[in-house]
């Protein structure tokens, strides 16, 4: 696809960019390699100072870059500003905590003696240039949650962003440069997806991280595996949202609306499958459907808009196919389900009930404001339905019963279990999934260590 900003609210192409040629890409790779040789030995205090400055600049730029994100991928502008603020918060968190998270570790003294040594330590050292292949749905946040820990660890970053958020991608390189990071520490590569394979095969790229679709993850993992390079993958999700009889059903239904339609429903960790105990199913379905129906769909630059357009025309077509297939399979459409007239790639908040296992939406990720409702007879069936998915990113459970909570935490196949609240990411907590949702972790101490050489240092007696 072309590298261009196309406004999803009306389909208008606003800016187009030429992809980097081979000569420019080679220059960038040489710069990354040369920069890493010196940047890797820089002091934590110097890295933190620059990252704090980047956070301050992002706070200042928030309103403007928020509008850019909205015109590039369609999220409501109030959510875009919140995304920028969240990124600044994460940068400050890593600036404040990276040195502690990567401090030398000292093994138990008895174990050192048993090994025949006098002393030992474990040290975290940076790997080198890391390639980040990032998606359009959170065009700032997805990058910052890689870049902040990677740069604080002493790595340098090369960003291949989604082709329809080029302005945001270029802004990120400029942000780090203005903040005082050495030229070459963070670079944006305006290239198509076809160039990724060759980059992964280049010896100067030491590792890669990808957030995106399952096919994209498979492709990156396959090449990285051939080259024996570390990867972190955060792929799709079809997160369950389970409501049990002891829950505050009114509150669960209210939060469920936000959990489904955040970012116009285009979020890997959005709740997508709503699994409700039969005792409270009818009440939840009534409240949830009313909440979805009441959402305001419209111009994402309007402060009163709740749901904007989908990011791409193809994305809307894919979502329509899933809904139509579910309808043919006997699903009941409680609200939405029909493309509106007019320009832009809008799709209404939609609730489907009586979804069967044979329909595509039961197995595939619905990337847009479409929710599926399931009725569960008991806790065991709720867990069975929740785990009947190829994905395992996160999960939400609503219950006041501690024994039920323990069962969910023990048995749900997911990288996160959020109790009486919706899934959210925070720099202090590890983020990632299992099964086809990927592997590895972002954020927290786990995330910053993913791209480190964990080095054992041993001294003889």
C-alpha positions in Angstrom: 0.0 0.0 0.0 1.2 3.6 -0.6 2.8 5.5 2.3 0.1 8.2 2.8 -2.2 9.9 5.1 -5.8 9.2 4.1 -8.4 10.7 6.3 -10.8 7.9 7.2 -13.6 10.3 8.0 -14.0 11.2 4.3 -11.5 9.1 2.3 -9.4 12.2 1.3 -5.7 11.7 0.7 -3.9 14.5 2.6 -0.2 13.7 2.1 1.8 11.1 0.3 5.5 10.1 0.8 8.1 8.3 -1.3 9.5 5.2 0.2 13.2 5.3 1.1 15.5 3.9 -1.6 18.2 1.3 -0.9 20.9 4.0 -0.6 19.1 5.9 2.1 18.2 2.7 4.0 21.8 1.7 4.0 22.8 5.1 5.3 20.3 4.7 8.1 21.6 1.3 9.0 25.2 2.4 9.1 24.2 5.3 11.3 22.3 3.1 13.7 25.3 0.7 14.0 27.8 3.6 14.5 25.5 5.3 17.1 25.1 2.2 19.1 28.9 1.8 19.6 28.9 5.0 21.7 25.3 5.2 22.9 25.6 1.8 24.6 28.1 3.3 27.1 26.2 6.4 27.9 25.1 7.1 31.5 21.6 6.3 32.7 21.4 9.8 33.9 22.0 11.2 30.4 19.5 8.9 28.8 16.9 9.7 31.5 17.5 13.5 31.0 16.7 13.2 27.3 13.7 10.9 27.9 12.3 13.4 30.4 12.7 16.1 27.9 10.9 14.1 25.3 8.0 13.6 27.7 7.8 17.4 28.3 7.9 18.1 24.5 5.1 15.5 24.0 3.0 17.2 26.6 3.4 20.5 24.8 2.7 18.9 21.4 -0.2 16.8 22.6 -3.1 18.8 21.1 -1.4 19.1 17.7 -0.1 15.5 17.4 -3.5 14.4 18.6 -5.2 16.0 15.6 -2.6 14.4 13.4 -3.3 10.9 14.7 -7.0 11.5 14.4 -6.7 12.5 10.7 -4.5 9.6 10.0 -6.4 6.7 11.6 -9.7 8.1 12.9 -9.7 7.8 16.6 -11.8 10.4 18.5 -9.5 13.4 19.1 -10.0 13.3 22.9 -8.7 9.8 22.9 -5.7 10.8 20.8 -4.8 13.5 23.3 -5.1 11.0 26.1 -2.8 8.6 24.2 -0.1 11.3 23.9 -0.4 12.0 27.7 -0.1 8.3 28.4 3.1 8.1 26.3 4.6 11.0 28.3 3.8 9.2 31.5 5.5 6.0 30.3 8.6 7.8 29.3 8.9 9.4 32.7 8.3 6.1 34.4 11.2 4.4 32.5 13.4 7.5 32.9 12.9 7.1 36.7 13.1 3.4 37.0 15.4 1.9 34.2 18.6 2.1 36.2 16.9 0.2 39.1 15.3 -2.4 36.8 18.7 -3.1 35.1 20.9 -3.0 38.2 23.4 -5.8 38.6 22.0 -8.9 40.4 24.1 -10.8 42.9 23.5 -14.6 43.1 23.3 -16.3 46.5 26.7 -16.4 48.2 26.4 -20.1 48.9 25.7 -20.8 45.3 28.7 -18.8 44.2 30.9 -20.7 46.6 29.4 -24.0 45.4 30.3 -23.1 41.9 34.0 -22.7 42.9 33.9 -18.9 42.6 34.6 -16.0 44.9 32.0 -13.6 43.5 29.5 -13.4 40.7 26.9 -11.1 39.3 24.3 -10.9 36.5 24.5 -7.8 34.3 22.1 -6.5 31.7 23.7 -5.3 28.5 22.1 -3.8 25.4 21.9 -5.9 22.2 22.2 -3.2 19.5 19.8 -1.8 16.8 16.3 -3.1 17.4 13.8 -3.1 14.5 10.2 -2.2 15.5 7.4 -3.0 13.2 4.4 -1.1 14.6 0.7 -0.8 13.8 -1.6 2.1 13.2 -4.2 1.7 15.9 -2.2 3.4 18.7 0.4 5.1 16.5 2.2 6.8 19.4 1.7 4.4 22.3 2.7 1.2 20.5 6.0 2.8 19.6 6.7 4.5 22.9 6.2 1.3 24.9 9.0 -0.2 22.9 11.2 2.8 22.5 11.2 4.1 26.1 12.6 0.9 27.6 14.8 0.0 24.6 16.5 3.4 24.6 16.9 3.5 28.4 18.6 0.0 28.2 21.2 1.4 25.7 19.8 0.0 22.5 19.0 2.1 19.4 15.7 1.9 17.6 14.6 1.6 13.9 10.9 2.2 13.4 9.0 0.7 10.5 5.5 2.1 11.1 2.2 1.4 9.4 2.1 2.9 6.0 -1.0 5.1 6.7 0.4 6.9 9.7 3.6 8.4 8.2 3.1 11.9 9.8 3.0 10.3 13.3 6.0 8.1 12.4 8.1 11.1 11.3 7.0 13.1 14.4 8.4 10.4 16.6 11.9 10.6 15.1 11.8 14.4 15.4 10.6 14.2 19.0 13.6 12.1 20.1 16.0 14.3 18.2 14.6 17.5 19.7 14.8 15.9 23.2 18.6 15.6 22.8 19.1 12.0 21.8 22.1 11.5 19.6 21.3 11.4 15.9 20.8 7.8 14.9 19.5 6.7 18.3 15.9 6.5 17.0 15.1 6.6 13.3 11.9 6.3 11.3 12.2 4.2 8.1 9.6 5.1 5.5 9.5 1.7 3.8 6.8 -0.7 2.8 6.2 -4.0 4.5 8.0 -5.8 1.7 11.3 -4.4 3.0 11.0 -5.9 6.4 12.3 -9.4 5.5 15.6 -8.1 4.1 16.1 -5.8 7.2 15.6 -8.8 9.5 18.3 -10.7 7.5 20.8 -7.8 8.0 23.4 -8.6 10.6 23.3 -5.1 11.9 19.7 -5.7 13.2 20.1 -7.6 16.4 16.4 -8.1 17.4 12.9 -7.2 16.4 9.5 -6.4 18.0 6.2 -6.5 16.2 2.7 -5.5 17.1 0.2 -6.4 14.5 -1.7 -9.2 12.8 -1.0 -12.9 13.2 0.1 -13.3 9.6 2.6 -10.4 10.0 3.8 -12.0 13.2 4.3 -15.3 11.6 6.4 -13.8 8.8 8.6 -11.8 11.2 9.1 -14.8 13.5 9.9 -17.1 10.6 12.7 -14.9 9.3 14.0 -14.0 12.7 14.1 -17.7 13.5 16.2 -18.4 10.5 18.6 -15.7 11.5 18.4 -16.7 15.2 17.4 -13.3 16.4 15.3 -12.4 19.4 11.7 -11.2 18.8 8.8 -10.0 20.8 5.4 -10.4 19.2 2.1 -8.8 20.3 -0.5 -10.1 17.9 -4.3 -10.3 17.8 -6.8 -10.7 20.6 -10.4 -11.7 21.2 -10.6 -11.0 24.9 -13.3 -12.5 27.0 -15.4 -10.3 29.4 -17.1 -12.6 31.9 -19.9 -11.5 34.2 -21.0 -13.7 37.1 -24.2 -13.3 39.3 -22.3 -11.8 42.2 -21.1 -8.9 40.1 -22.3 -5.4 40.0 -24.2 -5.9 36.7 -25.0 -2.3 36.1 -21.4 -1.3 36.5 -20.1 -4.2 34.5 -22.5 -3.3 31.6 -21.4 0.4 31.7 -17.7 -0.5 31.6 -18.3 -3.1 28.9 -19.3 -0.4 26.5 -16.0 1.4 26.9 -14.1 -1.8 26.9 -15.5 -2.7 23.5 -15.5 0.6 21.6 -12.3 2.2 22.9 -10.3 3.4 19.9 -13.3 2.7 17.7 -13.1 -0.9 18.7 -9.8 -1.3 17.0 -7.7 -2.5 20.0 -6.1 -5.9 20.5 -7.0 -5.7 24.2 -10.5 -4.5 23.7 -13.1 -6.9 25.2 -14.8 -8.6 22.3 -16.6 -11.7 23.6 -19.0 -11.0 26.5 -19.7 -14.2 28.4 -22.5 -13.8 30.9 -24.0 -16.1 33.5 -27.5 -17.1 32.6 -28.9 -15.7 35.9 -27.9 -12.1 34.9 -27.7 -12.5 31.1 -30.9 -10.8 30.2 -30.3 -7.8 32.5 -26.7 -7.4 31.2 -27.7 -7.7 27.6 -30.4 -5.1 28.0 -28.1 -2.6 29.6 -25.1 -3.3 27.4 -27.1 -3.0 24.2 -28.7 0.2 25.3 -25.3 1.6 26.1 -23.9 0.6 22.7 -26.9 2.1 20.9 -26.6 5.4 22.7 -23.0 6.0 21.6 -22.5 9.0 19.3 -20.8 8.1 16.0 -19.4 10.9 13.9 -16.6 13.2 13.1 -13.6 12.2 15.2 -12.4 15.8 15.5 -15.7 16.7 17.2 -15.2 16.7 21.0 -18.6 15.0 21.5 -17.9 12.0 19.3 -17.6 8.6 21.0 -16.9 6.4 17.9 -15.2 7.6 14.8 -14.6 5.8 11.5 -12.6 2.7 11.1 -9.0 3.3 10.0 -9.2 1.8 6.5 -11.9 0.9 4.0 -10.6 -2.7 3.9 -10.9 -2.9 7.7 -14.6 -1.9 7.4 -15.2 -4.5 4.7 -13.5 -7.2 6.8 -15.7 -6.3 9.8 -18.9 -6.4 7.6 -18.0 -9.9 6.4 -17.7 -11.2 9.9 -21.1 -9.7 10.9 -22.8 -11.0 7.7 -21.4 -14.4 8.3 -22.6 -14.4 11.9 -26.0 -13.3 10.7 -26.2 -16.1 8.2 -25.2 -18.5 10.9 -28.2 -17.6 13.0 -26.8 -14.8 15.2 -29.3 -12.1 16.4 -28.4 -8.5 15.8 -29.4 -6.6 18.9 -28.2 -3.2 17.6 -26.2 -1.9 14.6 -25.1 -4.3 11.9 -25.6 -2.0 8.9 -23.2 0.3 7.2 -24.4 3.9 7.3 -24.8 6.0 4.2 -22.3 8.8 3.5 -18.6 9.4 3.2 -16.0 7.9 5.5 -15.4 4.3 6.8 -17.9 4.3 9.6 -19.5 1.3 11.2 -22.1 1.4 14.0 -21.6 -0.1 17.4 -23.1 -3.6 17.0 -24.1 -6.3 19.4 -24.6 -9.9 18.2 -26.3 -12.6 20.3 -26.7 -16.4 19.8 -23.3 -16.7 18.0 -22.4 -20.3 17.2 -19.0 -21.9 17.2 -19.3 -22.5 13.4 -19.2 -18.8 12.6 -16.1 -16.9 11.7 -16.5 -14.3 14.4 -16.3 -17.0 17.0 -12.8 -17.8 16.0 -11.5 -14.6 14.4 -10.8 -11.1 15.8 -13.4 -8.5 15.1 -11.4 -5.3 14.8 -14.1 -2.7 15.1 -17.1 -1.9 17.4 -18.8 -5.3 17.2 -19.5 -7.3 20.4 -20.6 -10.9 20.7 -22.8 -12.1 23.6 -22.6 -15.6 25.0 -24.7 -17.2 27.8 -22.9 -19.5 30.3 -24.7 -21.9 32.7 -22.0 -21.8 35.3 -18.4 -20.9 36.0 -17.0 -24.0 34.2 -18.9 -23.2 31.0 -17.8 -19.5 31.2 -14.1 -20.6 31.3 -14.7 -23.2 28.6 -16.2 -20.5 26.3 -13.4 -18.0 27.2 -10.7 -20.4 26.3 -12.3 -21.6 23.1 -10.3 -19.1 21.1 -6.9 -19.2 19.3 -6.0 -16.0 21.1 -4.9 -15.4 24.7 -4.0 -11.7 25.1 -6.0 -10.5 28.2 -9.3 -11.2 29.9 -11.8 -9.4 32.2 -13.9 -11.0 34.9 -16.6 -9.5 37.1 -17.3 -11.3 40.3 -17.3 -10.6 44.1 -16.7 -14.2 44.9 -13.0 -14.8 45.8 -13.2 -18.5 45.0 -14.4 -17.7 41.5 -11.7 -15.1 41.1 -9.1 -17.8 42.0 -10.5 -20.1 39.4 -10.4 -17.5 36.7 -6.8 -16.5 37.5 -5.8 -20.2 37.5 -7.6 -21.4 34.4 -8.1 -18.5 31.9 -5.6 -18.8 29.1 -4.5 -15.2 28.8 -1.6 -12.9 29.5 -3.7 -10.9 31.9 -6.8 -11.2 34.2 -8.5 -8.0 35.1 -11.0 -8.4 37.9 -13.9 -6.0 38.1 -12.5 -3.6 35.6 -11.4 -3.4 32.0 -8.0 -4.3 30.6 -5.6 -1.5 30.4 -1.8 -1.2 30.0 0.4 0.6 32.4 4.2 1.0 32.3 4.6 -0.8 35.7 2.8 -4.0 34.6 4.0 -6.6 32.0 1.9 -6.7 28.8 1.6 -9.6 26.3 -0.2 -12.8 25.6 -0.1 -16.5 25.0 -1.3 -18.8 22.2 -1.7 -16.9 18.9 -1.6 -13.6 20.7 2.2 -13.8 20.6 5.1 -14.1 23.0 7.4 -12.0 25.1 6.4 -9.1 27.2 6.4 -5.3 26.9 6.4 -2.7 29.7 7.6 -3.2 33.3 11.0 -4.7 34.2 10.1 -7.7 32.0 9.8 -5.5 29.0 13.1 -3.6 29.4 15.0 -6.8 29.8 13.6 -8.4 26.6 16.2 -6.7 24.5 19.2 -7.1 26.9 22.1 -9.6 26.9 21.7 -11.2 30.3 25.3 -11.7 31.1 26.8 -13.9 33.9 30.0 -12.5 35.3 32.0 -15.0 37.5 35.2 -14.7 39.4 37.3 -17.6 40.5 38.4 -18.1 44.1 
